[in-house]
Amino acid sequence: MSNPYQALNVPPAANERGGFEVLRCAIIDGELHLTLRPVFNQPDDWGRLFAEVARQVAGAYAHQDRFPQAETLARISTAFEADMRNAPDHTSSVGPLGSP
């Protein structure tokens, strides 16, 4: 039997003020699966969303003393730019992954 899905909690502000989900990602057997809602009027807004996600990921790694924030942001940026220039053949594959 497979492991149960481990969903994240809804952000506290969403419970308080409402809103709507724009992106949900899951890693299943090492592959990225996602659903999205293309809500922005301009695609540039997705770039701003991804930049904010990168900043929050970097902050989380720094908070856990795993990597300095600046190093994490640089590594995310480098990987993003490389993948955008030369997309892998199988775009849903990610990893190796650490423990949740």
Jmol script that loads the backbone (N, CA, C; Angstrom):
load data "model"
ATOM      1  N   MET A   1       0.842  -1.173   0.000  1.00  0.00           N
ATOM      2  CA  MET A   1       0.000   0.000   0.000  1.00  0.00           C
ATOM      3  C   MET A   1       0.889   1.238   0.000  1.00  0.00           C
ATOM      4  N   SER A   2       0.480   2.263  -0.725  1.00  0.00           N
ATOM      5  CA  SER A   2       1.283   3.486  -0.798  1.00  0.00           C
ATOM      6  C   SER A   2       1.121   4.319   0.466  1.00  0.00           C
ATOM      7  N   ASN A   3       2.057   5.233   0.646  1.00  0.00           N
ATOM      8  CA  ASN A   3       2.008   6.132   1.794  1.00  0.00           C
ATOM      9  C   ASN A   3       0.857   7.126   1.630  1.00  0.00           C
ATOM     10  N   PRO A   4       0.244   7.566   2.723  1.00  0.00           N
ATOM     11  CA  PRO A   4      -0.828   8.552   2.611  1.00  0.00           C
ATOM     12  C   PRO A   4      -0.264   9.905   2.155  1.00  0.00           C
ATOM     13  N   TYR A   5      -1.072  10.646   1.454  1.00  0.00           N
ATOM     14  CA  TYR A   5      -0.680  11.974   0.985  1.00  0.00           C
ATOM     15  C   TYR A   5      -0.506  12.905   2.179  1.00  0.00           C
ATOM     16  N   GLN A   6       0.567  13.671   2.174  1.00  0.00           N
ATOM     17  CA  GLN A   6       0.873  14.587   3.278  1.00  0.00           C
ATOM     18  C   GLN A   6       0.651  16.024   2.819  1.00  0.00           C
ATOM     19  N   ALA A   7      -0.579  16.494   2.940  1.00  0.00           N
ATOM     20  CA  ALA A   7      -0.938  17.853   2.514  1.00  0.00           C
ATOM     21  C   ALA A   7      -0.466  18.874   3.542  1.00  0.00           C
ATOM     22  N   LEU A   8      -0.136  20.051   3.059  1.00  0.00           N
ATOM     23  CA  LEU A   8       0.214  21.164   3.937  1.00  0.00           C
ATOM     24  C   LEU A   8      -1.055  21.792   4.504  1.00  0.00           C
ATOM     25  N   ASN A   9      -0.885  22.528   5.574  1.00  0.00           N
ATOM     26  CA  ASN A   9      -2.005  23.270   6.144  1.00  0.00           C
ATOM     27  C   ASN A   9      -2.333  24.476   5.280  1.00  0.00           C
ATOM     28  N   VAL A  10      -3.570  24.908   5.348  1.00  0.00           N
ATOM     29  CA  VAL A  10      -3.984  26.139   4.687  1.00  0.00           C
ATOM     30  C   VAL A  10      -3.308  27.300   5.413  1.00  0.00           C
ATOM     31  N   PRO A  11      -2.790  28.300   4.682  1.00  0.00           N
ATOM     32  CA  PRO A  11      -2.169  29.442   5.370  1.00  0.00           C
ATOM     33  C   PRO A  11      -3.150  30.102   6.339  1.00  0.00           C
ATOM     34  N   PRO A  12      -2.687  30.460   7.535  1.00  0.00           N
ATOM     35  CA  PRO A  12      -3.592  31.051   8.528  1.00  0.00           C
ATOM     36  C   PRO A  12      -4.377  32.252   8.010  1.00  0.00           C
ATOM     37  N   ALA A  13      -3.743  33.112   7.227  1.00  0.00           N
ATOM     38  CA  ALA A  13      -4.443  34.293   6.712  1.00  0.00           C
ATOM     39  C   ALA A  13      -5.605  33.894   5.806  1.00  0.00           C
ATOM     40  N   ALA A  14      -5.475  32.777   5.077  1.00  0.00           N
ATOM     41  CA  ALA A  14      -6.564  32.319   4.220  1.00  0.00           C
ATOM     42  C   ALA A  14      -7.753  31.860   5.057  1.00  0.00           C
ATOM     43  N   ASN A  15      -7.473  31.233   6.191  1.00  0.00           N
ATOM     44  CA  ASN A  15      -8.570  30.840   7.089  1.00  0.00           C
ATOM     45  C   ASN A  15      -9.282  32.057   7.654  1.00  0.00           C
ATOM     46  N   GLU A  16      -8.518  33.125   7.893  1.00  0.00           N
ATOM     47  CA  GLU A  16      -9.090  34.334   8.482  1.00  0.00           C
ATOM     48  C   GLU A  16      -9.802  35.218   7.465  1.00  0.00           C
ATOM     49  N   ARG A  17      -9.194  35.359   6.256  1.00  0.00           N
ATOM     50  CA  ARG A  17      -9.700  36.339   5.306  1.00  0.00           C
ATOM     51  C   ARG A  17     -10.202  35.758   3.995  1.00  0.00           C
ATOM     52  N   GLY A  18     -10.079  34.452   3.805  1.00  0.00           N
ATOM     53  CA  GLY A  18     -10.516  33.854   2.545  1.00  0.00           C
ATOM     54  C   GLY A  18      -9.447  33.950   1.485  1.00  0.00           C
ATOM     55  N   GLY A  19      -9.844  33.861   0.249  1.00  0.00           N
ATOM     56  CA  GLY A  19      -8.902  33.892  -0.864  1.00  0.00           C
ATOM     57  C   GLY A  19      -9.096  32.661  -1.730  1.00  0.00           C
ATOM     58  N   PHE A  20      -8.127  32.375  -2.567  1.00  0.00           N
ATOM     59  CA  PHE A  20      -8.208  31.196  -3.423  1.00  0.00           C
ATOM     60  C   PHE A  20      -6.812  30.665  -3.699  1.00  0.00           C
ATOM     61  N   GLU A  21      -6.746  29.372  -3.875  1.00  0.00           N
ATOM     62  CA  GLU A  21      -5.477  28.702  -4.136  1.00  0.00           C
ATOM     63  C   GLU A  21      -5.138  28.873  -5.619  1.00  0.00           C
ATOM     64  N   VAL A  22      -3.857  29.169  -5.911  1.00  0.00           N
ATOM     65  CA  VAL A  22      -3.449  29.331  -7.299  1.00  0.00           C
ATOM     66  C   VAL A  22      -2.540  28.205  -7.789  1.00  0.00           C
ATOM     67  N   LEU A  23      -1.889  27.499  -6.862  1.00  0.00           N
ATOM     68  CA  LEU A  23      -0.946  26.457  -7.264  1.00  0.00           C
ATOM     69  C   LEU A  23      -0.839  25.411  -6.162  1.00  0.00           C
ATOM     70  N   ARG A  24      -0.936  24.152  -6.534  1.00  0.00           N
ATOM     71  CA  ARG A  24      -0.726  23.047  -5.590  1.00  0.00           C
ATOM     72  C   ARG A  24       0.228  22.066  -6.259  1.00  0.00           C
ATOM     73  N   CYS A  25       1.315  21.744  -5.555  1.00  0.00           N
ATOM     74  CA  CYS A  25       2.335  20.837  -6.088  1.00  0.00           C
ATOM     75  C   CYS A  25       2.482  19.637  -5.167  1.00  0.00           C
ATOM     76  N   ALA A  26       2.767  18.492  -5.750  1.00  0.00           N
ATOM     77  CA  ALA A  26       3.001  17.280  -4.970  1.00  0.00           C
ATOM     78  C   ALA A  26       4.130  16.485  -5.631  1.00  0.00           C
ATOM     79  N   ILE A  27       4.935  15.858  -4.809  1.00  0.00           N
ATOM     80  CA  ILE A  27       5.960  14.939  -5.290  1.00  0.00           C
ATOM     81  C   ILE A  27       5.418  13.537  -5.062  1.00  0.00           C
ATOM     82  N   ILE A  28       5.252  12.798  -6.147  1.00  0.00           N
ATOM     83  CA  ILE A  28       4.721  11.439  -6.091  1.00  0.00           C
ATOM     84  C   ILE A  28       5.711  10.533  -6.804  1.00  0.00           C
ATOM     85  N   ASP A  29       6.314   9.621  -6.046  1.00  0.00           N
ATOM     86  CA  ASP A  29       7.331   8.714  -6.591  1.00  0.00           C
ATOM     87  C   ASP A  29       8.411   9.476  -7.352  1.00  0.00           C
ATOM     88  N   GLY A  30       8.861  10.601  -6.780  1.00  0.00           N
ATOM     89  CA  GLY A  30       9.946  11.375  -7.366  1.00  0.00           C
ATOM     90  C   GLY A  30       9.545  12.260  -8.530  1.00  0.00           C
ATOM     91  N   GLU A  31       8.277  12.330  -8.856  1.00  0.00           N
ATOM     92  CA  GLU A  31       7.807  13.162  -9.955  1.00  0.00           C
ATOM     93  C   GLU A  31       6.951  14.306  -9.431  1.00  0.00           C
ATOM     94  N   LEU A  32       7.096  15.455 -10.080  1.00  0.00           N
ATOM     95  CA  LEU A  32       6.300  16.627  -9.729  1.00  0.00           C
ATOM     96  C   LEU A  32       4.948  16.567 -10.431  1.00  0.00           C
ATOM     97  N   HIS A  33       3.894  16.726  -9.657  1.00  0.00           N
ATOM     98  CA  HIS A  33       2.531  16.810 -10.185  1.00  0.00           C
ATOM     99  C   HIS A  33       1.933  18.094  -9.649  1.00  0.00           C
ATOM    100  N   LEU A  34       1.192  18.803 -10.487  1.00  0.00           N
ATOM    101  CA  LEU A  34       0.609  20.044 -10.008  1.00  0.00           C
ATOM    102  C   LEU A  34      -0.711  20.351 -10.685  1.00  0.00           C
ATOM    103  N   THR A  35      -1.469  21.174  -9.996  1.00  0.00           N
ATOM    104  CA  THR A  35      -2.657  21.788 -10.569  1.00  0.00           C
ATOM    105  C   THR A  35      -2.501  23.286 -10.347  1.00  0.00           C
ATOM    106  N   LEU A  36      -3.048  24.052 -11.264  1.00  0.00           N
ATOM    107  CA  LEU A  36      -2.939  25.492 -11.119  1.00  0.00           C
ATOM    108  C   LEU A  36      -4.182  26.175 -11.648  1.00  0.00           C
ATOM    109  N   ARG A  37      -4.336  27.379 -11.209  1.00  0.00           N
ATOM    110  CA  ARG A  37      -5.435  28.237 -11.644  1.00  0.00           C
ATOM    111  C   ARG A  37      -4.784  29.475 -12.259  1.00  0.00           C
ATOM    112  N   PRO A  38      -4.871  29.643 -13.592  1.00  0.00           N
ATOM    113  CA  PRO A  38      -4.209  30.788 -14.236  1.00  0.00           C
ATOM    114  C   PRO A  38      -4.996  32.085 -14.018  1.00  0.00           C
ATOM    115  N   VAL A  39      -4.862  32.642 -12.829  1.00  0.00           N
ATOM    116  CA  VAL A  39      -5.693  33.769 -12.399  1.00  0.00           C
ATOM    117  C   VAL A  39      -5.123  35.136 -12.752  1.00  0.00           C
ATOM    118  N   PHE A  40      -3.840  35.213 -13.032  1.00  0.00           N
ATOM    119  CA  PHE A  40      -3.229  36.515 -13.267  1.00  0.00           C
ATOM    120  C   PHE A  40      -3.540  37.016 -14.674  1.00  0.00           C
ATOM    121  N   ASN A  41      -3.732  38.311 -14.789  1.00  0.00           N
ATOM    122  CA  ASN A  41      -4.000  38.910 -16.096  1.00  0.00           C
ATOM    123  C   ASN A  41      -2.771  38.889 -16.988  1.00  0.00           C
ATOM    124  N   GLN A  42      -1.592  38.956 -16.388  1.00  0.00           N
ATOM    125  CA  GLN A  42      -0.338  38.981 -17.133  1.00  0.00           C
ATOM    126  C   GLN A  42       0.563  37.839 -16.664  1.00  0.00           C
ATOM    127  N   PRO A  43       1.243  37.166 -17.579  1.00  0.00           N
ATOM    128  CA  PRO A  43       2.139  36.083 -17.166  1.00  0.00           C
ATOM    129  C   PRO A  43       3.298  36.554 -16.296  1.00  0.00           C
ATOM    130  N   ASP A  44       3.665  37.833 -16.381  1.00  0.00           N
ATOM    131  CA  ASP A  44       4.748  38.369 -15.549  1.00  0.00           C
ATOM    132  C   ASP A  44       4.457  38.172 -14.066  1.00  0.00           C
ATOM    133  N   ASP A  45       3.174  38.190 -13.704  1.00  0.00           N
ATOM    134  CA  ASP A  45       2.810  38.019 -12.300  1.00  0.00           C
ATOM    135  C   ASP A  45       3.234  36.654 -11.769  1.00  0.00           C
ATOM    136  N   TRP A  46       3.277  35.636 -12.638  1.00  0.00           N
ATOM    137  CA  TRP A  46       3.780  34.339 -12.205  1.00  0.00           C
ATOM    138  C   TRP A  46       5.248  34.440 -11.836  1.00  0.00           C
ATOM    139  N   GLY A  47       6.015  35.247 -12.556  1.00  0.00           N
ATOM    140  CA  GLY A  47       7.426  35.452 -12.212  1.00  0.00           C
ATOM    141  C   GLY A  47       7.575  36.054 -10.828  1.00  0.00           C
ATOM    142  N   ARG A  48       6.711  37.036 -10.506  1.00  0.00           N
ATOM    143  CA  ARG A  48       6.755  37.635  -9.172  1.00  0.00           C
ATOM    144  C   ARG A  48       6.356  36.620  -8.107  1.00  0.00           C
ATOM    145  N   LEU A  49       5.365  35.775  -8.420  1.00  0.00           N
ATOM    146  CA  LEU A  49       4.963  34.734  -7.472  1.00  0.00           C
ATOM    147  C   LEU A  49       6.123  33.765  -7.225  1.00  0.00           C
ATOM    148  N   PHE A  50       6.787  33.306  -8.308  1.00  0.00           N
ATOM    149  CA  PHE A  50       7.898  32.372  -8.144  1.00  0.00           C
ATOM    150  C   PHE A  50       9.052  33.013  -7.381  1.00  0.00           C
ATOM    151  N   ALA A  51       9.291  34.316  -7.588  1.00  0.00           N
ATOM    152  CA  ALA A  51      10.346  35.006  -6.845  1.00  0.00           C
ATOM    153  C   ALA A  51      10.012  35.036  -5.355  1.00  0.00           C
ATOM    154  N   GLU A  52       8.765  35.302  -5.015  1.00  0.00           N
ATOM    155  CA  GLU A  52       8.377  35.314  -3.600  1.00  0.00           C
ATOM    156  C   GLU A  52       8.478  33.915  -2.999  1.00  0.00           C
ATOM    157  N   VAL A  53       8.103  32.901  -3.769  1.00  0.00           N
ATOM    158  CA  VAL A  53       8.251  31.517  -3.292  1.00  0.00           C
ATOM    159  C   VAL A  53       9.728  31.231  -3.019  1.00  0.00           C
ATOM    160  N   ALA A  54      10.607  31.634  -3.930  1.00  0.00           N
ATOM    161  CA  ALA A  54      12.050  31.405  -3.738  1.00  0.00           C
ATOM    162  C   ALA A  54      12.540  32.086  -2.469  1.00  0.00           C
ATOM    163  N   ARG A  55      12.096  33.324  -2.222  1.00  0.00           N
ATOM    164  CA  ARG A  55      12.511  34.020  -1.003  1.00  0.00           C
ATOM    165  C   ARG A  55      12.036  33.289   0.247  1.00  0.00           C
ATOM    166  N   GLN A  56      10.810  32.788   0.207  1.00  0.00           N
ATOM    167  CA  GLN A  56      10.290  32.081   1.379  1.00  0.00           C
ATOM    168  C   GLN A  56      10.979  30.736   1.576  1.00  0.00           C
ATOM    169  N   VAL A  57      11.297  30.044   0.491  1.00  0.00           N
ATOM    170  CA  VAL A  57      12.057  28.792   0.594  1.00  0.00           C
ATOM    171  C   VAL A  57      13.433  29.076   1.196  1.00  0.00           C
ATOM    172  N   ALA A  58      14.093  30.117   0.721  1.00  0.00           N
ATOM    173  CA  ALA A  58      15.413  30.476   1.252  1.00  0.00           C
ATOM    174  C   ALA A  58      15.327  30.814   2.733  1.00  0.00           C
ATOM    175  N   GLY A  59      14.288  31.516   3.118  1.00  0.00           N
ATOM    176  CA  GLY A  59      14.106  31.824   4.532  1.00  0.00           C
ATOM    177  C   GLY A  59      13.883  30.576   5.369  1.00  0.00           C
ATOM    178  N   ALA A  60      13.137  29.617   4.829  1.00  0.00           N
ATOM    179  CA  ALA A  60      12.882  28.372   5.562  1.00  0.00           C
ATOM    180  C   ALA A  60      14.165  27.566   5.747  1.00  0.00           C
ATOM    181  N   TYR A  61      14.987  27.472   4.691  1.00  0.00           N
ATOM    182  CA  TYR A  61      16.267  26.764   4.814  1.00  0.00           C
ATOM    183  C   TYR A  61      17.168  27.452   5.828  1.00  0.00           C
ATOM    184  N   ALA A  62      17.204  28.784   5.783  1.00  0.00           N
ATOM    185  CA  ALA A  62      18.041  29.525   6.734  1.00  0.00           C
ATOM    186  C   ALA A  62      17.537  29.332   8.162  1.00  0.00           C
ATOM    187  N   HIS A  63      16.241  29.339   8.339  1.00  0.00           N
ATOM    188  CA  HIS A  63      15.656  29.150   9.669  1.00  0.00           C
ATOM    189  C   HIS A  63      16.019  27.777  10.246  1.00  0.00           C
ATOM    190  N   GLN A  64      16.127  26.771   9.362  1.00  0.00           N
ATOM    191  CA  GLN A  64      16.499  25.421   9.798  1.00  0.00           C
ATOM    192  C   GLN A  64      18.014  25.231   9.848  1.00  0.00           C
ATOM    193  N   ASP A  65      18.779  26.297   9.602  1.00  0.00           N
ATOM    194  CA  ASP A  65      20.247  26.233   9.565  1.00  0.00           C
ATOM    195  C   ASP A  65      20.762  25.209   8.562  1.00  0.00           C
ATOM    196  N   ARG A  66      20.044  25.057   7.452  1.00  0.00           N
ATOM    197  CA  ARG A  66      20.480  24.112   6.420  1.00  0.00           C
ATOM    198  C   ARG A  66      21.397  24.775   5.403  1.00  0.00           C
ATOM    199  N   PHE A  67      21.041  25.985   4.967  1.00  0.00           N
ATOM    200  CA  PHE A  67      21.838  26.767   4.025  1.00  0.00           C
ATOM    201  C   PHE A  67      21.605  28.239   4.326  1.00  0.00           C
ATOM    202  N   PRO A  68      22.613  29.078   4.104  1.00  0.00           N
ATOM    203  CA  PRO A  68      22.388  30.516   4.236  1.00  0.00           C
ATOM    204  C   PRO A  68      21.376  31.003   3.188  1.00  0.00           C
ATOM    205  N   GLN A  69      20.617  32.015   3.537  1.00  0.00           N
ATOM    206  CA  GLN A  69      19.558  32.505   2.657  1.00  0.00           C
ATOM    207  C   GLN A  69      20.094  32.928   1.287  1.00  0.00           C
ATOM    208  N   ALA A  70      21.185  33.674   1.260  1.00  0.00           N
ATOM    209  CA  ALA A  70      21.741  34.146  -0.011  1.00  0.00           C
ATOM    210  C   ALA A  70      22.189  32.980  -0.895  1.00  0.00           C
ATOM    211  N   GLU A  71      22.811  31.964  -0.283  1.00  0.00           N
ATOM    212  CA  GLU A  71      23.239  30.795  -1.056  1.00  0.00           C
ATOM    213  C   GLU A  71      22.041  30.067  -1.640  1.00  0.00           C
ATOM    214  N   THR A  72      20.996  29.902  -0.851  1.00  0.00           N
ATOM    215  CA  THR A  72      19.797  29.216  -1.337  1.00  0.00           C
ATOM    216  C   THR A  72      19.185  29.965  -2.505  1.00  0.00           C
ATOM    217  N   LEU A  73      19.057  31.291  -2.378  1.00  0.00           N
ATOM    218  CA  LEU A  73      18.490  32.077  -3.480  1.00  0.00           C
ATOM    219  C   LEU A  73      19.342  31.960  -4.743  1.00  0.00           C
ATOM    220  N   ALA A  74      20.662  32.000  -4.595  1.00  0.00           N
ATOM    221  CA  ALA A  74      21.547  31.873  -5.752  1.00  0.00           C
ATOM    222  C   ALA A  74      21.397  30.510  -6.414  1.00  0.00           C
ATOM    223  N   ARG A  75      21.308  29.462  -5.613  1.00  0.00           N
ATOM    224  CA  ARG A  75      21.174  28.113  -6.168  1.00  0.00           C
ATOM    225  C   ARG A  75      19.832  27.918  -6.851  1.00  0.00           C
ATOM    226  N   ILE A  76      18.764  28.454  -6.261  1.00  0.00           N
ATOM    227  CA  ILE A  76      17.444  28.372  -6.898  1.00  0.00           C
ATOM    228  C   ILE A  76      17.471  29.115  -8.227  1.00  0.00           C
ATOM    229  N   SER A  77      18.029  30.308  -8.234  1.00  0.00           N
ATOM    230  CA  SER A  77      18.087  31.124  -9.446  1.00  0.00           C
ATOM    231  C   SER A  77      18.878  30.421 -10.549  1.00  0.00           C
ATOM    232  N   THR A  78      20.023  29.861 -10.184  1.00  0.00           N
ATOM    233  CA  THR A  78      20.862  29.160 -11.160  1.00  0.00           C
ATOM    234  C   THR A  78      20.128  27.965 -11.756  1.00  0.00           C
ATOM    235  N   ALA A  79      19.481  27.176 -10.902  1.00  0.00           N
ATOM    236  CA  ALA A  79      18.746  25.998 -11.385  1.00  0.00           C
ATOM    237  C   ALA A  79      17.558  26.410 -12.256  1.00  0.00           C
ATOM    238  N   PHE A  80      16.856  27.462 -11.857  1.00  0.00           N
ATOM    239  CA  PHE A  80      15.702  27.938 -12.623  1.00  0.00           C
ATOM    240  C   PHE A  80      16.144  28.392 -14.015  1.00  0.00           C
ATOM    241  N   GLU A  81      17.188  29.219 -14.058  1.00  0.00           N
ATOM    242  CA  GLU A  81      17.672  29.712 -15.347  1.00  0.00           C
ATOM    243  C   GLU A  81      18.160  28.577 -16.241  1.00  0.00           C
ATOM    244  N   ALA A  82      18.849  27.612 -15.676  1.00  0.00           N
ATOM    245  CA  ALA A  82      19.343  26.476 -16.460  1.00  0.00           C
ATOM    246  C   ALA A  82      18.188  25.655 -17.023  1.00  0.00           C
ATOM    247  N   ASP A  83      17.186  25.390 -16.200  1.00  0.00           N
ATOM    248  CA  ASP A  83      16.039  24.611 -16.672  1.00  0.00           C
ATOM    249  C   ASP A  83      15.218  25.373 -17.701  1.00  0.00           C
ATOM    250  N   MET A  84      15.133  26.676 -17.572  1.00  0.00           N
ATOM    251  CA  MET A  84      14.390  27.468 -18.555  1.00  0.00           C
ATOM    252  C   MET A  84      15.109  27.484 -19.904  1.00  0.00           C
ATOM    253  N   ARG A  85      16.450  27.498 -19.886  1.00  0.00           N
ATOM    254  CA  ARG A  85      17.222  27.487 -21.140  1.00  0.00           C
ATOM    255  C   ARG A  85      17.198  26.120 -21.799  1.00  0.00           C
ATOM    256  N   ASN A  86      17.327  25.063 -21.014  1.00  0.00           N
ATOM    257  CA  ASN A  86      17.433  23.705 -21.536  1.00  0.00           C
ATOM    258  C   ASN A  86      16.479  22.812 -20.763  1.00  0.00           C
ATOM    259  N   ALA A  87      15.221  22.863 -21.141  1.00  0.00           N
ATOM    260  CA  ALA A  87      14.227  22.067 -20.426  1.00  0.00           C
ATOM    261  C   ALA A  87      14.565  20.588 -20.543  1.00  0.00           C
ATOM    262  N   PRO A  88      14.465  19.860 -19.434  1.00  0.00           N
ATOM    263  CA  PRO A  88      14.723  18.416 -19.491  1.00  0.00           C
ATOM    264  C   PRO A  88      13.660  17.720 -20.340  1.00  0.00           C
ATOM    265  N   ASP A  89      14.004  16.541 -20.845  1.00  0.00           N
ATOM    266  CA  ASP A  89      13.054  15.787 -21.673  1.00  0.00           C
ATOM    267  C   ASP A  89      11.789  15.444 -20.903  1.00  0.00           C
ATOM    268  N   HIS A  90      11.947  15.114 -19.644  1.00  0.00           N
ATOM    269  CA  HIS A  90      10.824  14.691 -18.808  1.00  0.00           C
ATOM    270  C   HIS A  90      10.641  15.755 -17.733  1.00  0.00           C
ATOM    271  N   THR A  91       9.751  16.716 -17.973  1.00  0.00           N
ATOM    272  CA  THR A  91       9.675  17.897 -17.118  1.00  0.00           C
ATOM    273  C   THR A  91       9.089  17.650 -15.750  1.00  0.00           C
ATOM    274  N   SER A  92       8.465  16.491 -15.519  1.00  0.00           N
ATOM    275  CA  SER A  92       7.864  16.267 -14.207  1.00  0.00           C
ATOM    276  C   SER A  92       8.782  15.559 -13.227  1.00  0.00           C
ATOM    277  N   SER A  93      10.015  15.258 -13.628  1.00  0.00           N
ATOM    278  CA  SER A  93      10.932  14.543 -12.747  1.00  0.00           C
ATOM    279  C   SER A  93      11.713  15.524 -11.883  1.00  0.00           C
ATOM    280  N   VAL A  94      11.754  15.261 -10.592  1.00  0.00           N
ATOM    281  CA  VAL A  94      12.521  16.094  -9.656  1.00  0.00           C
ATOM    282  C   VAL A  94      13.270  15.189  -8.702  1.00  0.00           C
ATOM    283  N   GLY A  95      14.258  15.751  -8.031  1.00  0.00           N
ATOM    284  CA  GLY A  95      14.910  14.961  -7.007  1.00  0.00           C
ATOM    285  C   GLY A  95      16.412  15.019  -7.152  1.00  0.00           C
ATOM    286  N   PRO A  96      17.152  14.335  -6.314  1.00  0.00           N
ATOM    287  CA  PRO A  96      16.611  13.514  -5.227  1.00  0.00           C
ATOM    288  C   PRO A  96      15.996  14.394  -4.148  1.00  0.00           C
ATOM    289  N   LEU A  97      15.067  13.839  -3.437  1.00  0.00           N
ATOM    290  CA  LEU A  97      14.311  14.602  -2.457  1.00  0.00           C
ATOM    291  C   LEU A  97      14.726  14.234  -1.055  1.00  0.00           C
ATOM    292  N   GLY A  98      14.676  15.221  -0.174  1.00  0.00           N
ATOM    293  CA  GLY A  98      14.912  14.986   1.234  1.00  0.00           C
ATOM    294  C   GLY A  98      13.615  14.567   1.899  1.00  0.00           C
ATOM    295  N   SER A  99      13.666  14.300   3.149  1.00  0.00           N
ATOM    296  CA  SER A  99      12.482  13.919   3.902  1.00  0.00           C
ATOM    297  C   SER A  99      11.594  15.138   4.112  1.00  0.00           C
ATOM    298  N   PRO A 100      10.270  14.937   4.143  1.00  0.00           N
ATOM    299  CA  PRO A 100       9.371  16.062   4.378  1.00  0.00           C
ATOM    300  C   PRO A 100       9.540  16.637   5.772  1.00  0.00           C
TER     301      PRO A 100
END
end "model"
wireframe off; spacefill off
backbone 0.3
color backbone group
